[in-house]
């Protein structure tokens, strides 16, 4: 419908893939939804903007989540062939959240359970899960905690204001000892394991534009948009190499670099 914007959007994704490739990251690309899959969304419609949300990894566990908005509930299908190809022959576990319940009369999206990758940040054996009411809900978070507990992981819930979609729209990990945070979106502050970390703070307006949604490639390299040069300079002052990429169209859909990627395997 908007060919100029579409071309710019695709170029943003190609440029991101090229930068990741330069740093030795193997980039896998999800396929498009088929016409049958689009039709399955019925009157709710369909979407396939960001690969961060329908599945995620915690250590050696690959987990398909459940998306709250009905038009997003088939997004995982575009990645599933890649997951089957890469995960099934490996030693990693491959599990899925129970399917969300059908909304009953008077319910907007139903009771869930809902669990979205944008709400999940992992630091060693700590798993931080954001809850604002827009995406992950208590049922999804409790399922994750129950599944991961025997494997030594601790799940900590981070409450957020109701207008914040995901946790990575409120704060992000840069490297050990350094994070970016929006205090207005994380009223209780960073979780206990991160309280002593140095914090680069951003405003509500900067967070709404996706200032916390950059992508650390490794402990010394970070991708962000030139829109956030102030944040980039603060990172550079702390020894971080900043790769700037224009991501204007992607950000207009409510996501940026972290939303556009989902690590399947991290290697040192």
N, C-alpha and C positions, 0 to 999 in steps of 0.2 A: 504493500500500500504506500510505503514511503521509501522509494528506492535509494535515495541519497543517504537517509539515515540508516537504512539496512546495510548499505555498503560500508558506512563508517563503523557501524556496530561490529560487523564481521572483521573489519581491519583491526579493531581493538583486540579481538580475541586472537587473531593471527599474530599480532605484535607481542601479546603476552606469551603465547606459545614459543615464539622465537627467543625471547629473553630467557625463559625457563630452559630451553634447549641449550643456550650458551653456557648455562651453569651445570650442564650435565644431567638435567632432569628429563626422564623419558615421559613424553606427553601422550596420553591416550585420549581419544575424542569420542564422546558419546554420539550415537546416531540421532537422527531426527525421529520424531513421532510419526508413525504411519497414519494413513487416513482412517483406518479402522480404529486405531488407538485414540485419535482425535475425536472420532464419533462417539467413542465409549464415554466421553465426558458429558455427553448429553447437553442439557441446557446450561450446565455449569461451565462448559467450555474446557479449555486446556491451556497449559503453559509448559515451557521448557527453557526457562531463562538461565537458571543457575544449577550447577551440579553439586553444590555444597550441601543442600538440604535433604535429598531423598535417601542418602546413605552416608555412612562415615566409618572411620576406623578408630579403634581404641587398642593400642598394642597390636596383638596378633588376632584381633577380632574384627571382622567386617560385618557391619550391622545395617540392615535395611530398616529405616525408620517409618514413620507415618506422618503425612502432611495434613495440617488442619484444614486448609482451604480446599474445598472439593475439586476445584479446577486444577489442582496441582497433584492429585493423588496418583496419577499414572506416570509421573516424571521418572521414577526409578526404572521404568522399562527401557529407557534409552541407554542406560548403563549396564543393564543386566547381562547382556552377552559378554561384555568385558569382564564383569565380575565372575561369571561362570568360567570363562576362559582362563583367567589369571588366578582366581582364588581356589576353585575346586581342586586343582592338582597340587596345591600347596599345603603346608601344615597349618595354615590359618583356619580359625573357626569362621563359619559363614551362617549367620542367623538373621531372622527378621522379627520385628515387632508384630504382635497380633494385629490383624486388620482392624481399622477403626470401625466402631459401631455405626449402624445406619441412624441418621438423625431422626428423632421422634418428633411428634407434634410439638411445636413451640420451641424446639431446639434449632440453633443456627447451623452449627457444624457437627453436632453430636458429642458424645461423651469421650470419644477417642478409643484407645490411647493415642496420643500424638507425641512424636519425638522427632525433632528436626535438627539436621547437622549444623545449621548456623547457630544453634543454641548450645553446642557441645564444644568445649575447649579442653584439651588434654595436656597435662603436665606430669610426666612420669606416671605415678599411680594415682594421681589426683585427677578427677574428671569434674569439671565445672559445667553446670547445666543452668541456662537462663530460663526464667519463667516470667512472662508478662501477661499471659492470657491469649496472645495472638497466635502462638505456635505450639511449642512443647507444653504439655499440661502435666499435673501431678501423676496421673496414671502412667504416662509415658516415662517420666523420670523415675518413678518407683519401679517400673519394669526393668529399666536399665540398671538401677542400683542392685536389684535382686540378681540379675544375670551376671553382673561383673563382680559382685562381692566374693564369690568363691575363688576368683582369680586375683584377689589382693587389691582391687581398685576401690577407692572411696569416692562416692558421688556427693557433691555439694551443690545445693540449689542456690542460685543468685536471683533474688526478686528484682524485677525491673518495672518501670512505669508502663501503663497499658498501651501507650502509643509506640513502644519499641518492639520491632518485629523479632529480632534475634539478639543473642548475647554478643555476637561479633559486630553488632551495630552500637555496642556500648563500651567494649574494651577489647584489646588485642595484645597478645604476647609477642614481643620482639625478639628477645633472647633471655637467657638466664639473668635475672636481676633487673630487667627493664620491660616496662609495659606502657601502652597508650590507653588512656581511660577518659571517659566522659563522666564526671561526678554527678551531673544531673540525671544520667541514665542508670547509674549504679549507686543508689542512695545509701546503701549500707557499706559502700566502699569495696575495694578488692577483697577476695576471700583470705582467710587467715594465712595460708601458705605464701601469699604474695604481699602481705602487709609491709614487709621490709624492702620490697623492690622499689627502685626508682620509677617515678611515674611522670609521663609526659601527658599533661591534661589538655583536653580539647573542649570547646564549647558545645552547647546543644546544637547550634546551627552547623558547626563543623561536623559533628557526629551525624546529623541528618543528611549531610552531603557525602557521608561514608569515610570520614577521616580515620576511623578506627579499623576500617576494613582493608588495610593494606595486607601484603603477603610477605612474611619472612621466608627467604629461600634457604638460608642457613643462618648461623649465629652472627654473621657480620654483613648480611645483605638483605635489603628490604625493598619491596616494590610499592610505590604509591603514585598518586596522580599529581601533576604539577599544581593542581588546585590547592594542595596541602603543603606548599613549599615551607610554611612556617614549621610544620611538623618535621618535614624532611631536614631542615637545618638543625633542628634540635637533635635528630638522630645522628646526623653527620658530626655534630659536636661531641657525640659519645662514641665515635669511631665506627659508625655504621655506614656502609656504602649504600647509597640510595639510587635505585633505578626508577626514573620517572617515565610513566606511560600515560598518555591521554586516555581516559576511560569515561568520557562524558556521557555517551549514549548508554553504556552499561549502568552507570550510576543513576541515570534517569529512571531505570526500572527498579531501583531500590537495593542494588547490590554492587559490589566492586570486585577487587582482586581475590579476596578470600572466598567470596560467594561463587566465583567463577572457576574455582579449583576444588578438588577433594583428594588429598593424598591417599593412595592405596598402600604404598610401602615407603617408609623412610629409611634411607641407608646413610651411614656415617662415612 
